[in-house]
Amino acid sequence: MEVTQIGKECHGDTCAIYRQVGTCIMPTEGLFCRVVQGGTTQPGNPVKYLPRPLKFRIITLSDRAFAGEYADRSGPQARELLEAFLEGKRWHPQIEQAILPDDADRLRAELVDAVDDGVDVIFTTGGTGVGPRDVTPETVAGICDKLIPGIMEAIRIKFGAQNPNALLTRGVAGVCGETLIYTLPGSVKAVDEYIGEILLTMEHLILMLHGLDIH
């Protein structure tokens, strides 16, 4: 059984029963589940809780960081922000990191591997500009089933109002299978700005992708 919702939301005056009785008669606690694998249950059967990890992969794109010429700062910053956001929440996060050169083929292989491994959310940092080695957005867009343009456009507009250079990044957001992918610029400041906005809707998107109750 896979848990899809905890408890039941009361809709108040919009519910006919609530209007007649004056209170909600539905349980406010308990679990809603869907059957993953059919079978027979009976009283006394043991119950084992198997928490599903929420998998993240952070991929830094940088020729120089990959060559060891300087330490990657954007990837660790993204991880720190995620860990702070997820602390105390119901999720069971697993976060992996990788550093790649600015190479479209290697990035595509890493993305496909992450999707096949059931990674829920991928963040890339770097390679979103217009330089000859900046290939991240088109590589990500090329494997996505659907793009989510509103997220990145809103971020560009918000921070571009104070810094016009922020409008020059080509970052995209999209979905490949059941995996969310976000491409961020490579600076620590940009990672702070982008992830701060992305986290406002990330959990909602995860639930939507898995067909779970989003209330």
Buried (B, 14 or more C-beta within 10 A) or exposed (E): BEBBBEEBEEEEEEBEEBEEEEEBEEEEEEEBEEEEEEEEEEEEEEEEEEEEEBBBBBBBBBBEBBEEEEEBBBBBBBBEBBEEBBEEEEBEBEBBBBBBBBBBEBBBEBBEEBBEEEBBBBBBBBBBBEEEBBBBBEBBBEBBEEBBEEBBEEBBEEBBEEEEEBEEBBBBBBBBEBBBBBBBBBBBEBBBBBBEBBBEBBBEBBBEBEEBEEE
